[in-house]
Amino acid sequence: MAHTTLGITGATGRIGGAVSRRLEERGVAHRLLVRSPHRVASHVAAANGLLDAATMDFADPDGAAESMAGLDTVFLVSASESADRKQQQLAMVEALSRAGVRRVVYTSFAAPAPDATFTFARTHYATEQAIERAGLEYTFLRDNFYLDVFPDFVSADRVLRGPAGDGRVAAVARADVVDAALAVLLDPRGHERAAYTLTGPSALTLDEMARIMTRVTGQDHRYEPETLEQARASRAGYDPEPWQMEGWLSTYTAIASGELSRVTNDVQMLTGHPPRSLEDVLRGA
Ligand SMILES: NC(=O)c1ccc[n+]([C@@H]2O[C@H](COP(=O)([O-])OP(=O)(O)OC[C@H]3O[C@@H](n4cnc5c(N)ncnc54)[C@H](OP(=O)(O)O)[C@@H]3O)[C@@H](O)[C@H]2O)c1
């Protein structure tokens, strides 16, 4: 095993993977806490002792506690959404404590609250509360929606459809979340017991997003607001479980509610550069 006191979860994913690569570039040793260590085995082998890997699955907190033993700090990327994500994440907070981890940097969500309109944000609230109660040192990165996901919401006929009304969303680029995570992991001073709300440079309506997509791609995009009933009906064909359907719909109703419209200076403050815009993300900046 590498001599390291830093663990990175979600390292096979986009945020955790990018944070890990950036740490590696800087020669910072760390442990990849992943569901399937064999997927990172050749990478670990090529890293000349800078990296090691251990199994971490939110569904197996005891195994995760063993894998995290000896670590001082863990970058905890929230698990993929599931019916029991809340229970899994709360169990993982206990596992962090049991493992003797002192500090956690957690990818939370903007405006977390027990009654947040975006149903998945309620899990983030509960997880933050559990981390505080456990007495862990923490830094919460409360990410707004990723700007990067909105192009994925566009249908084949280039329409953004959803019950978002004319609400605004201060979505943030994944790359800025990575930059912010790196900043607080590399220099924890001043970030103890802190919560940062990571947003883009402005709050956009989905109509404005569609116009920007049209401008940047040269292909016509448009936003078509749906009623809640229309939205439910248009997604029913995917046959989602109820919790999944509510998560999907509340992505849009949370935008309509205005809960996700607050623009902050936190990306600039943490990273030293202005947040990337939707144009930047679409152009791959
Ligand atoms: N703010 C937003 O708009 C937004 C959008 C999407 C997601 N998110 C949240 O942000 C997180 C990170 O985003 P991302 O873009 O990096 O996602 P991603 O590319 O899908 O990566 C997710 C990572 O988490 C790992 N993971 C998921 N469930 C796990 C579990 N039960 N136990 C252990 N590891 C697990 C995955 O491992 P495997 O490779 O083994 O699957 C993967 O490494 C997501 O997991 C999700 O909670 C936020």
The ligand as an SDF file (V2000), in Angstrom:
LIG
                    3D

 48 52  0  0  0  0  0  0  0  0999 V2000
  -25.2650   18.3870   -9.1960 N   0  0  0  0  0  0  0  0  0  0  0  0
  -25.6450   17.6200  -10.2260 C   0  0  0  0  0  0  0  0  0  0  0  0
  -26.1780   18.1000  -11.2700 O   0  0  0  0  0  0  0  0  0  0  0  0
  -25.3890   16.1770  -10.2060 C   0  0  0  0  0  0  0  0  0  0  0  0
  -25.6490   15.4540  -11.3680 C   0  0  0  0  0  0  0  0  0  0  0  0
  -25.3580   14.1120  -11.3620 C   0  0  0  0  0  0  0  0  0  0  0  0
  -24.8440   13.5260  -10.2150 C   0  0  0  0  0  0  0  0  0  0  0  0
  -24.6140   14.2540   -9.1100 N   0  0  0  0  0  0  0  0  0  0  0  0
  -24.0230   13.6610   -7.8770 C   0  0  0  0  0  0  0  0  0  0  0  0
  -22.6420   13.9680   -7.9020 O   0  0  0  0  0  0  0  0  0  0  0  0
  -21.8810   12.7560   -7.8020 C   0  0  0  0  0  0  0  0  0  0  0  0
  -20.6030   12.8610   -8.6100 C   0  0  0  0  0  0  0  0  0  0  0  0
  -20.8970   13.2250   -9.9220 O   0  0  0  0  0  0  0  0  0  0  0  0
  -20.1020   12.5810  -11.1290 P   0  0  0  0  0  0  0  0  0  0  0  0
  -20.4750   13.3920  -12.3170 O   0  0  0  0  0  0  0  0  0  0  0  0
  -18.6730   12.3900  -10.7820 O   0  0  0  0  0  0  0  0  0  0  0  0
  -20.8390   11.1570  -11.2100 O   0  0  0  0  0  0  0  0  0  0  0  0
  -20.3290    9.8460  -11.9720 P   0  0  0  0  0  0  0  0  0  0  0  0
  -19.3950   10.1710  -13.0790 O   0  0  0  0  0  0  0  0  0  0  0  0
  -21.5610    9.0610  -12.2630 O   0  0  0  0  0  0  0  0  0  0  0  0
  -19.4740    9.0600  -10.8600 O   0  0  0  0  0  0  0  0  0  0  0  0
  -20.0650    8.5710   -9.6970 C   0  0  0  0  0  0  0  0  0  0  0  0
  -18.9700    7.8650   -8.9270 C   0  0  0  0  0  0  0  0  0  0  0  0
  -19.5020    7.4520   -7.6700 O   0  0  0  0  0  0  0  0  0  0  0  0
  -19.3120    6.0520   -7.5590 C   0  0  0  0  0  0  0  0  0  0  0  0
  -20.4570    5.4930   -6.8510 N   0  0  0  0  0  0  0  0  0  0  0  0
  -21.7550    5.6550   -7.1560 C   0  0  0  0  0  0  0  0  0  0  0  0
  -22.5110    4.9710   -6.3110 N   0  0  0  0  0  0  0  0  0  0  0  0
  -21.6540    4.3510   -5.4490 C   0  0  0  0  0  0  0  0  0  0  0  0
  -21.8350    3.4810   -4.3550 C   0  0  0  0  0  0  0  0  0  0  0  0
  -23.0540    3.0690   -3.9730 N   0  0  0  0  0  0  0  0  0  0  0  0
  -20.7360    3.0540   -3.6930 N   0  0  0  0  0  0  0  0  0  0  0  0
  -19.5000    3.4420   -4.0690 C   0  0  0  0  0  0  0  0  0  0  0  0
  -19.2620    4.2430   -5.1120 N   0  0  0  0  0  0  0  0  0  0  0  0
  -20.3400    4.7020   -5.7920 C   0  0  0  0  0  0  0  0  0  0  0  0
  -19.2600    5.5170   -8.9780 C   0  0  0  0  0  0  0  0  0  0  0  0
  -18.6240    4.2550   -8.9650 O   0  0  0  0  0  0  0  0  0  0  0  0
  -18.8290    3.1630  -10.1470 P   0  0  0  0  0  0  0  0  0  0  0  0
  -17.8540    3.5610  -11.2390 O   0  0  0  0  0  0  0  0  0  0  0  0
  -18.4920    1.8850   -9.4800 O   0  0  0  0  0  0  0  0  0  0  0  0
  -20.2650    3.2640  -10.5740 O   0  0  0  0  0  0  0  0  0  0  0  0
  -18.4500    6.6130   -9.6280 C   0  0  0  0  0  0  0  0  0  0  0  0
  -17.0870    6.4680   -9.3330 O   0  0  0  0  0  0  0  0  0  0  0  0
  -22.8450   11.6750   -8.2780 C   0  0  0  0  0  0  0  0  0  0  0  0
  -22.4950   10.4220   -7.7280 O   0  0  0  0  0  0  0  0  0  0  0  0
  -24.1950   12.1870   -7.7920 C   0  0  0  0  0  0  0  0  0  0  0  0
  -24.4000   11.8470   -6.4240 O   0  0  0  0  0  0  0  0  0  0  0  0
  -24.8610   15.5700   -9.0820 C   0  0  0  0  0  0  0  0  0  0  0  0
  1  2  1  0
  2  3  2  0
  2  4  1  0
  4  5  1  0
  4 48  2  0
  5  6  2  0
  6  7  1  0
  7  8  2  0
  8  9  1  0
  8 48  1  0
  9 10  1  0
  9 46  1  0
 10 11  1  0
 11 12  1  0
 11 44  1  0
 12 13  1  0
 13 14  1  0
 14 15  2  0
 14 16  1  0
 14 17  1  0
 17 18  1  0
 18 19  2  0
 18 20  1  0
 18 21  1  0
 21 22  1  0
 22 23  1  0
 23 24  1  0
 23 42  1  0
 24 25  1  0
 25 26  1  0
 25 36  1  0
 26 27  1  0
 26 35  1  0
 27 28  2  0
 28 29  1  0
 29 30  1  0
 29 35  2  0
 30 31  1  0
 30 32  2  0
 32 33  1  0
 33 34  2  0
 34 35  1  0
 36 37  1  0
 36 42  1  0
 37 38  1  0
 38 39  2  0
 38 40  1  0
 38 41  1  0
 42 43  1  0
 44 45  1  0
 44 46  1  0
 46 47  1  0
M  CHG  2   8   1  16  -1
M  END
$$$$
